[in-house]
C-alpha cells in the first residue's frame, strides 16, 4: 500500500498542463490580456490597441509541511525529468527517502498543486471611446490538501514504507483532498468612468462560462489505522483500519485525463459539471502631467494611449466568484463511508491513472452499496480579493504590490485558494522587461523569490525560483511562460498634441466624481 498515490496522481495530472499567479507579467503595463486576468478594468487604456495571446502555461506548488531536501528539484519531479539513478528499477517512479524532506511543526498540513493553460485570447482598447473588451479561454487544474494530520501527511508524502509510521496506532487522523479541472470561456468589458484633471478611474467586469469533467473531494473526518510491515523484507505493508468516517464527492467523464482530453475541454461548452463565474474590479490612477499627455481628436481630448501616464495607481478586484454544478446519473458519485475493522492489503490504490480507479478501490475496500449514491453536488470557485498598486520610481522603473486574500473556508468542497502578498520591482520597455517578485505565499507562510523576463512576444517567469534551483530547502515552486503579440496604437492623421486648459473643480461631489468621461 502506498498512500502517496494521491500526491503522485496530482503530479501526473500537473504534467499535462502547466502556474496560476503570473505575477511577473500581469502587473506590467505591457501585460495585455494577462493584466485583464489580474483586474478586468485593465482591459481599457492598454498600451496596445489589440493584444493577442497565443498560448501561456504555468505550474505552482506550495505547502506548509515539508521542505525539499532531495538531490533533484521540485521542477524536475513535476516535469518527470528526474535522473534514472533516483528512480525505482521496478516502477520507474522517483524513489522516496526520509532524508529527501524536512518536516516542519504544524498542526494541519496544507498543500497546493495548481496548473493553468491560457489559450487563445484577444484584447481590444479604444482610447477615444474609453472602452476595452477582452475574450478568451483558459484551463485550470486546481489541487489541494487541507485539514490533514501531520502523520497522515507523512504517509502521503513518503509512503507507508517509512519506518516511523510502522506498528503505531494512529487515532482521529484527518485529511481532505480536492482535485478539480475547470475550463473558462470569458468575456471582459471595461470603461473609463472618470477622467478629470489628475484623476483617472476605470472599472471592469468579466463573465465566465465554466465547465468541468473532473472533480474530486475526498475527506477523512476520523480515521484510526495501523501500518503493519510484512516480514522479512518489510517491502510491503498491510493496513488495519479500525475506524473510517468520511465522504467523497466525485465527478468524472469516462475518458482518462490526457493532453488531448485537456484540449477537448478547452473547446467544449458543456461537461459533467457546468456553471458560471465573474470577476469585478476598478483601477484608480494619479496623473500629475495629464495636460501634456493628451491629444485632440475630432474636438475631444483623449489620453495618449502610447505612453504610461500615472505617477501611481491603485486597484481592487474580486476574482473567481461563481459555482459549478455536477449532475449526472452515471458520472457523479456522492458517498459516505462509516466503517470499522477494515483491512487494506498491499497493491491497493496502486498505479492509479484516474480518479475513477481511486473511487473504484474505495468501493472495493469498504464494500460500498452504489445504490446509495447521490448523483449531484455543487462546488464554489475559490473567490479571492486582490488589491494591487504600482508606483513610478523613474521612467521605466516601477515597483508593484499585490495582495491576494482568499475569502472562503478552507474546508469547503471544490477548489481551495491561499493568500499571499508580493512586492515586485521591475524595469519595462515596449520590447523588453525584467521583474523580480518577492512574496509571502501559502497564507503568508512561505518566503519566495522570483524573476520574470519578457523579450518581444515571449515571456518566461518564476514567481518562486527556489524550487527550481533547490535554494534554502524550498517548500514550493512557480513557473510560467507564454507567447503573445501586441499591436500598438497609432494617432489619427488629424490628431494634434495640445495642452488644454486644466479643468478646475470646487470641492468634492460624488456625482461629479462618477460623471462620464468628457
C-alpha positions in Angstrom: 0.0 0.0 0.0 1.4 3.4 -1.0 -0.8 6.2 0.3 1.2 8.8 -1.5 -0.7 7.7 -4.6 -2.8 10.8 -4.3 0.4 13.0 -4.5 1.7 11.1 -7.5 -1.8 11.3 -9.1 -1.8 15.1 -8.8 1.7 15.3 -10.2 0.6 13.0 -13.1 -2.2 15.4 -13.9 0.0 18.5 -13.5 2.4 17.2 -16.0 -0.3 17.5 -18.6 -0.5 21.3 -18.2 1.5 24.0 -16.6 1.3 28.4 -12.6 -1.5 30.3 -11.6 -0.1 33.6 -10.4 1.7 35.0 -13.5 2.7 37.9 -11.1 5.8 39.0 -13.1 3.8 39.7 -16.2 0.3 40.5 -15.0 1.5 43.6 -13.2 3.2 45.0 -16.3 1.8 47.9 -18.4 2.7 45.6 -21.4 1.0 42.5 -19.9 -2.1 42.9 -22.2 -4.6 40.2 -21.7 -2.7 38.9 -18.6 -3.3 42.1 -16.8 -7.0 41.7 -17.5 -6.9 38.4 -15.6 -5.5 40.3 -12.6 -8.2 43.0 -12.8 -10.8 43.3 -15.6 -10.6 47.1 -15.5 -7.2 46.7 -17.2 -8.9 45.9 -20.4 -9.2 49.6 -21.1 -6.4 52.2 -21.6 -3.9 49.5 -22.6 -0.6 50.2 -24.3 -1.9 48.0 -27.1 -4.8 48.7 -29.4 -5.0 44.9 -29.9 -3.3 42.3 -27.8 -3.4 38.6 -28.8 -2.4 35.7 -26.5 -1.4 32.7 -28.5 -0.6 30.4 -25.5 0.7 30.6 -22.0 1.1 28.0 -19.2 2.2 27.7 -15.6 2.7 25.4 -12.7 2.6 26.3 -9.0 3.4 24.1 -5.9 3.1 25.3 -2.3 3.0 23.6 1.1 3.4 24.3 4.7 4.7 21.0 6.0 7.7 19.7 4.1 10.9 21.4 2.9 12.5 19.9 -0.1 15.9 18.3 0.5 16.2 15.8 -2.4 19.1 15.7 -4.9 16.7 16.7 -7.6 14.4 19.7 -7.8 10.7 20.0 -7.5 10.6 21.2 -11.1 12.3 18.1 -12.4 9.9 15.9 -10.3 6.9 17.7 -11.7 8.2 17.6 -15.2 9.1 13.9 -15.0 12.8 14.5 -15.7 14.3 13.0 -12.5 17.6 11.2 -13.3 17.3 7.4 -13.6 19.6 6.7 -10.7 17.0 8.2 -8.4 14.1 6.1 -9.7 12.8 2.7 -8.8 14.0 0.0 -11.2 10.6 -1.7 -10.9 8.0 1.1 -11.1 10.2 3.8 -12.8 8.8 6.3 -10.2 11.2 8.5 -8.2 12.3 6.8 -5.0 11.3 8.5 -1.8 13.7 8.6 1.1 13.3 10.1 4.6 16.2 12.5 4.0 14.6 13.9 0.9 12.4 16.2 3.0 12.5 18.1 6.3 9.2 18.2 8.3 8.0 21.4 10.0 5.9 21.5 13.1 2.4 22.3 12.0 -0.9 21.1 13.4 -2.5 20.7 10.0 -0.9 20.1 6.6 -1.8 22.3 3.7 -0.5 21.8 0.1 -1.4 23.2 -3.3 -0.5 21.9 -6.7 -2.1 24.2 -9.3 -1.5 24.4 -13.1 -3.0 26.6 -15.8 -3.1 26.8 -19.6 -4.2 30.1 -21.1 -5.4 29.5 -24.6 -6.2 31.9 -27.4 -7.4 35.3 -26.2 -7.8 38.8 -27.6 -8.0 42.3 -26.0 -9.1 45.5 -27.8 -8.8 49.0 -26.3 -10.2 52.3 -27.7 -8.9 55.5 -26.1 -11.4 57.7 -27.9 -14.4 55.8 -26.5 -12.8 54.9 -23.3 -13.8 51.3 -23.5 -11.9 47.9 -23.6 -13.0 44.4 -24.5 -11.3 41.1 -23.9 -12.3 37.5 -24.6 -10.5 34.2 -24.3 -10.3 30.7 -22.8 -8.2 29.2 -20.0 -8.0 25.7 -18.4 -7.1 25.3 -14.7 -6.2 22.2 -12.7 -6.6 23.2 -9.0 -5.5 20.6 -6.4 -5.1 21.0 -2.7 -4.6 19.1 0.6 -6.1 20.7 3.7 -7.1 19.8 7.2 -4.6 16.9 7.1 -3.0 15.5 10.2 0.8 15.5 10.2 1.1 11.7 10.4 -1.3 11.3 7.5 0.7 14.0 5.6 3.9 12.0 6.2 2.2 8.8 4.9 1.0 10.7 1.8 4.4 12.3 1.2 6.8 9.4 1.9 4.6 6.3 1.5 3.9 3.5 4.0 7.5 2.2 3.8 8.6 4.9 6.2 9.7 3.1 9.4 8.5 5.9 11.7 4.9 5.1 10.7 5.1 1.4 11.4 3.4 -0.5 14.3 1.8 2.6 15.8 -1.9 3.0 16.4 -2.9 6.3 14.8 -6.2 7.7 16.0 -8.5 10.5 15.0 -6.5 11.2 11.8 -8.0 13.6 9.3 -7.3 14.5 5.7 -9.0 16.4 2.8 -8.1 16.3 -0.9 -9.6 18.5 -3.6 -8.8 17.8 -7.3 -10.6 19.8 -10.0 -10.2 20.6 -13.7 -12.1 23.8 -14.8 -12.3 25.4 -18.2 -13.4 29.0 -18.5 -14.6 30.9 -21.6 -14.6 34.5 -20.5 -15.6 38.0 -21.8 -14.4 41.2 -20.1 -15.8 44.7 -20.6 -14.1 47.8 -19.1 -15.0 51.5 -19.2 -13.3 54.8 -18.2 -15.8 56.5 -15.9 -13.7 59.3 -14.5 -11.1 61.4 -16.4 -10.7 64.9 -15.0 -7.6 66.8 -14.1 -5.2 64.4 -12.4 -7.8 61.8 -11.5 -8.5 58.7 -13.7 -10.8 55.9 -12.8 -11.8 52.8 -14.8 -14.0 49.8 -13.9 -14.3 46.3 -15.5 -16.4 43.2 -15.3 -15.8 39.7 -16.5 -18.4 36.9 -17.1 -17.3 33.3 -17.4 -18.8 30.1 -18.7 -17.3 27.3 -16.6 -17.3 23.6 -17.5 -15.7 20.7 -15.8 -15.3 16.9 -16.4 -13.2 16.2 -13.3 -13.8 17.0 -9.7 -13.0 15.0 -6.5 -13.3 15.9 -2.9 -12.1 13.1 -0.6 -12.4 13.7 3.1 -11.5 11.7 6.1 -13.1 13.1 9.3 -11.9 10.4 11.6 -9.5 7.6 10.6 -7.9 5.1 13.0 -5.3 2.8 11.5 -2.2 0.7 12.0 0.5 0.2 9.3 1.9 -3.3 9.7 5.0 -4.2 7.7 5.2 -7.7 6.2 8.5 -9.5 7.2 11.1 -10.4 6.4 11.9 -7.5 4.0 9.2 -5.1 5.1 8.9 -4.1 1.4 5.2 -4.3 1.6 2.7 -3.3 4.3 -0.8 -4.2 5.4 -3.0 -1.5 6.8 -5.5 -2.3 9.5 -8.2 0.4 9.6 -10.0 0.2 12.9 -12.4 3.1 12.0 -13.2 5.2 9.0 -15.6 8.1 8.9 -15.6 10.2 5.7 -17.2 11.3 2.5 -16.4 11.8 -1.2 -17.8 14.0 -3.9 -16.7 12.7 -7.3 -17.4 13.6 -10.9 -15.5 12.4 -13.9 -16.2 11.7 -17.6 -15.2 8.2 -18.8 -12.1 9.5 -20.7 -8.9 9.4 -18.6 -7.1 12.8 -18.4 -4.6 13.4 -21.1 -3.3 16.3 -23.2 -5.9 15.7 -25.9 -8.5 15.5 -23.1 -7.5 18.9 -21.9 -7.6 20.4 -25.4 -11.1 19.0 -25.8 -12.2 20.6 -22.6 -11.0 24.0 -23.9 -13.3 23.8 -26.9 -16.3 22.4 -25.1 -19.2 24.5 -23.8 -20.7 21.7 -21.6 -19.5 18.9 -19.4 -20.4 16.8 -16.4 -20.2 20.0 -14.4 -21.5 23.4 -15.7 -21.7 26.8 -14.1 -20.9 30.5 -14.3 -18.4 32.9 -12.8 -17.4 36.5 -12.6 -14.6 39.0 -11.8 -15.2 42.6 -11.0 -12.7 45.4 -10.4 -11.7 49.0 -10.6 -8.4 50.9 -11.0 -7.6 54.5 -10.0 -4.6 56.4 -11.4 -3.0 59.7 -10.4 -1.8 61.6 -13.4 0.0 64.8 -12.5 1.0 65.6 -16.1 -2.4 64.9 -17.6 -2.5 68.2 -19.6 0.7 67.2 -21.5 -0.3 63.6 -22.1 -3.5 64.1 -24.2 -4.2 64.8 -27.8 -7.1 66.5 -29.6 -9.1 64.3 -31.9 -12.4 65.3 -33.5 -13.0 68.1 -30.9 -12.3 65.9 -27.9 -9.2 65.5 -25.7 -8.1 61.9 -25.5 -5.3 60.4 -23.3 -2.3 59.5 -25.4 -2.5 55.6 -25.4 1.1 55.1 -26.4 2.6 56.1 -23.0 2.3 55.3 -19.3 0.8 58.4 -17.7 0.4 57.7 -13.9 2.7 58.5 -11.0 0.9 55.8 -9.1 -2.2 53.6 -9.4 -4.3 51.5 -7.1 -6.8 48.7 -7.9 -9.1 46.3 -6.3 -10.7 43.2 -7.8 -12.8 40.3 -6.6 -12.0 37.2 -8.7 -13.4 33.7 -9.1 -16.9 34.4 -7.9 -19.0 31.5 -9.2 -20.0 27.9 -9.0 -20.1 24.7 -10.9 -23.0 22.1 -10.5 -22.2 18.5 -11.2 -25.2 16.3 -12.1 -25.1 13.0 -14.0 -26.7 9.6 -13.1 -23.6 7.7 -14.1 -20.6 10.0 -13.9 -21.3 11.6 -10.5 -20.9 9.7 -7.1 -21.5 11.3 -3.7 -20.9 8.7 -1.0 -20.4 8.3 2.7 -18.1 5.9 4.5 -18.8 4.8 8.0 -17.0 1.6 8.7 -14.9 -0.4 11.3 -12.4 -3.2 11.2 -11.3 -2.9 7.6 -8.2 -4.4 6.0 -6.2 -2.9 3.1 -3.7 -5.3 1.5 -0.6 -4.3 -0.4 -1.0 -3.1 -4.0 -4.4 -1.4 -3.2 -4.5 2.1 -4.5 -1.5 1.3 -6.7 -0.7 2.6 -10.2 -3.8 4.7 -10.4 -4.3 6.5 -13.7 -7.6 8.3 -12.9 -9.9 9.3 -10.1 -12.3 6.7 -11.4 -9.8 4.0 -10.4 -9.4 5.6 -7.0 -13.1 5.6 -6.3 -13.3 2.0 -7.5 -10.7 0.9 -5.0 -12.5 2.8 -2.2 -15.7 1.0 -3.2 -13.9 -2.4 -3.1 -12.2 -1.8 0.3 -15.3 -0.6 2.1 -17.9 -2.6 0.1 -20.0 0.4 -0.6 -23.5 0.0 -1.9 -23.6 2.1 -5.1 -27.4 2.4 -5.0 -27.0 4.8 -2.0 -25.1 7.3 -4.0 -26.4 10.8 -4.6 -25.9 12.0 -8.2 -25.4 15.7 -7.9 -23.4 18.3 -6.0 -22.2 21.9 -6.3 -18.8 23.5 -5.7 -17.9 27.2 -5.4 -14.9 28.7 -7.2 -12.0 30.0 -5.0 -13.2 33.6 -4.6 -10.2 35.9 -3.9 -9.9 39.6 -3.1 -6.9 41.1 -5.0 -5.5 44.6 -4.0 -2.7 45.9 -6.2 -0.8 49.1 -6.7 2.0 50.4 -8.9 4.4 53.3 -8.3 6.6 55.0 -10.9 10.2 55.5 -9.5 11.6 57.0 -12.6 11.0 56.5 -16.3 10.9 52.7 -17.0 11.3 51.7 -13.3 8.3 50.7 -11.2 7.6 48.9 -8.0 4.3 47.0 -7.6 2.5 45.4 -4.7 -0.1 42.6 -5.0 -2.2 41.3 -2.0 -4.3 38.2 -2.6 -6.7 37.3 0.1 -8.7 34.1 -0.2 -12.2 34.8 1.2 -13.9 31.3 1.5 -13.4 28.5 4.0 -10.6 26.0 3.8 -12.8 23.0 4.5 -15.2 23.5 1.6 -15.5 21.0 -1.2 -14.2 22.2 -4.5 -11.1 24.3 -5.3 -9.4 26.0 -2.3 -7.2 29.0 -2.7 -4.5 30.6 -0.5 -3.5 34.1 0.4 -0.3 35.9 -0.2 1.4 39.3 -0.6 4.1 40.3 -3.2 6.4 43.2 -3.9 7.6 43.4 -7.5 10.3 45.7 -8.7 10.5 45.9 -12.4 12.1 47.6 -15.4 9.9 47.8 -18.5 10.0 49.0 -22.1 7.8 48.1 -25.0 10.0 45.2 -26.2 11.9 44.1 -23.1 11.1 43.8 -19.4 12.6 42.4 -16.2 10.7 41.9 -12.9 11.7 40.3 -9.6 8.7 39.2 -7.3 9.4 38.9 -3.6 6.5 37.1 -1.9 5.0 35.7 1.3 2.8 33.0 -0.1 0.8 30.0 1.1 -1.2 32.1 3.6 1.7 34.4 4.3 3.9 31.4 5.5 6.4 30.8 2.6 9.1 33.3 1.6 9.5 33.1 -2.2 11.9 34.8 -4.7 11.1 35.1 -8.4 12.3 36.5 -11.7 10.5 37.2 -15.0 11.8 38.3 -18.4 9.9 39.4 -21.4 11.6 39.8 -24.8 9.2 40.9 -27.6 6.3 38.4 -27.7 7.9 35.8 -25.4 8.0 35.8 -21.6 9.4 33.3 -19.1 8.9 33.8 -15.4 9.3 32.2 -12.0 7.2 33.7 -9.2 9.1 31.3 -7.0 12.5 30.2 -8.2 13.7 28.5 -5.0 12.1 25.1 -6.0 13.8 25.3 -9.4 17.4 25.6 -8.0 16.8 23.9 -4.6 17.6 27.1 -2.8 17.2 27.0 1.0 15.2 23.8 1.3 12.2 25.2 -0.6 8.6 24.5 0.1 7.4 25.0 -3.5 8.0 26.5 -6.9 6.1 28.5 -9.5 7.0 28.8 -13.2 5.1 30.3 -16.2 5.8 31.0 -19.9 3.9 32.3 -22.8 3.7 33.8 -26.3 1.6 36.8 -27.2 1.6 39.7 -29.6 0.5 43.3 -29.3 -0.4 45.9 -32.0 0.3 49.4 -30.9 -2.0 52.4 -31.0 -1.4 55.0 -33.8 -2.6 58.6 -33.8 -5.1 59.6 -36.5 -3.9 61.9 -39.2 -5.9 64.8 -37.8 -4.9 64.2 -34.2 -2.9 67.1 -32.6 -1.0 67.0 -29.4 -2.1 70.0 -27.4 -2.1 71.3 -23.8 -5.7 72.1 -23.0 -6.7 74.4 -20.2 -6.9 72.4 -17.0 -10.4 71.7 -15.8 -11.0 73.0 -12.2 -13.5 71.7 -9.7 -14.6 73.1 -6.5 -14.8 70.8 -3.5 -15.8 67.1 -3.8 -19.0 65.8 -5.3 -19.8 62.1 -5.6 -22.0 62.9 -8.6 -19.2 64.8 -10.3 -16.7 62.1 -9.4 -18.6 59.4 -11.3 -19.7 61.5 -14.2 -18.9 60.3 -17.8 -15.7 60.9 -19.5 -15.6 64.1 -21.5 
